[in-house]
């Protein structure tokens, strides 16, 4: 893989949005922190400022390979969240940013996090919120096209990628789910966290600009060359990251909670 290709597809990112929120919710001098669903580690790298030992897991082979090559001071492993290869009560903090909506079994994933999290430890979860504009989630467009018009989807895939479609990558097999605060509480109560946790922080934030920026990005990528569409999307993306900090209650597009596992 060339460096140019790597930079285009795996860009370094700033400390902002949900990563900044999670960073601010991590206690100073945390012991062991696990970033589950870490992608290629672009956010995991910041958590080393807050925790003495940081590691990450993700089911995507290519993402883990990039993370290992780029951030050599962090231990990255390939693993699905439903069955993680770690000892019980081995982490002081677990971060799960926009991951739960991708997993196959939500309750089993939470059970595994409960198992590896020590008593008194914290779990930070962020997911898309079931707000006013959740219907405009671009992550669901390809899924719905594949589900309802598989032959047409495969033809478009072949035209775009110059190769035949094989299968959806890990985390893309199902609909990109959105959750209300009640949904998250219900999942926690169905898992081993039931009656053994406290939600001590929550934020329902963002409203229109994130789905708007994503839809403009998608349309611009189809119509314009990369140099132009990046210029078009940039101001909307910047504003959406500022909007992420603003609470919008039940109308919000994003939701995050910090869960303490009772000792």
C-alpha positions, 0 to 999 in steps of 0.5 A: 500500500502506497503512502499516498493511498494510506493518507487518503484512506486512513487520514490522521484526525484531530481530537474532536467530536465523539473522540474529544468527548470520550477523552474528557470523560476519561479520568486522569491517570487511568490504569488500563484502557481498552478502545473497542472498535478502534478502527485504525487507531486515529482516536486511540492515540489520544487516550495515551495522554489519560491512561497508563496503558492503552490498547485497541481491538477491531475486527477489520484486518486492514484497519488493525494492520494500519494501526499497528504500523502507525502507532507502535506504542499501542497494542492493537489486536483483531477481535470481535466484541462478542468474544474478546480474548482478555481476562476478567476485570482486567481494564479500568476503562473501556471506550466504545465509540460508534461501535454498538450499532455495528455489532451482531449481538448487542447484549453479548457485546455488553456482557463481554465489556462487563466481564473485562471491566473491573468494579468501579471502572467506566464504560463510555458509549457513543452511538447514533441517536434516534432523533429527528434526522436519523432517517438521513443516515448515509451509512444506511443507503448502501445497506438498503440498496444491497438488501432491496436491489442486490443485483443493482448494488453489485453492478454499481460496486463493480463499476466503482471498484473495478472488481466483483462484490464479495461480502460486506466488511465487518460491521457493515452486515446490518442496518446502521442502528440508531438508539434512544436513551431508553434503548441504551438503558434497556440494553444495559438492563438486559445485559450483565450490567443489570442492577450493577451500573450507574449512568453518571454522564450523558449527552444527546447532541448535534442536530442537522449538520452531521447528516447534512454534511454526510449527504453533501459529501456523498453527493459531491463524491459522485459529481465532483473530483476529490479536490473539489468535493473536499472543498465543498464539504469542508465548511459543513464538516467543521460546523457539524463538529462544533454542533456536536457539543450542543445538547439537543435532547430527544431531537439530537443525532448523537448520544453518548453515556458514561456507565460506571460498573458498580464495585 
